[in-house]
Amino acid sequence: MTPDQHAARAEQLAAAADDIYQALADGRAEGAAYADPQLTATIALARLHAALAMRPSRGWPPHGPSTEVVDYGDGFP
């Protein structure tokens, strides 16, 4: 994912976490035992995507195969 895609996903997840929180606060959450861990996981994912969005872009793909030939001095490439 690109930094812009991570930022967009972080915004989506933050909005989803807000919806879950509001449902819990208003008592509308169906199965609060499920909603609370879901809220925690959604917040964690939003934070992860926000952090990844802050990383500098290194192009795509970020970790392509190396085309560099390494000589170890053993006579083999």
C-alpha angles and dihedrals in degrees: 000000000000122000090256091053090049090050092050092048091048089054091049092049093046089053090048091049090051091052092050091047092050091050090052093046093048093045092243096118112118104223105003089199087066098038096055096057088041090055091050093049093046092051091048091051092047090052091048093051091046090053092047090050089058093057116100115256114250098187128263126321093024095201109035123165116281117251091192117115113221119207111207092182095247096111094256124102 
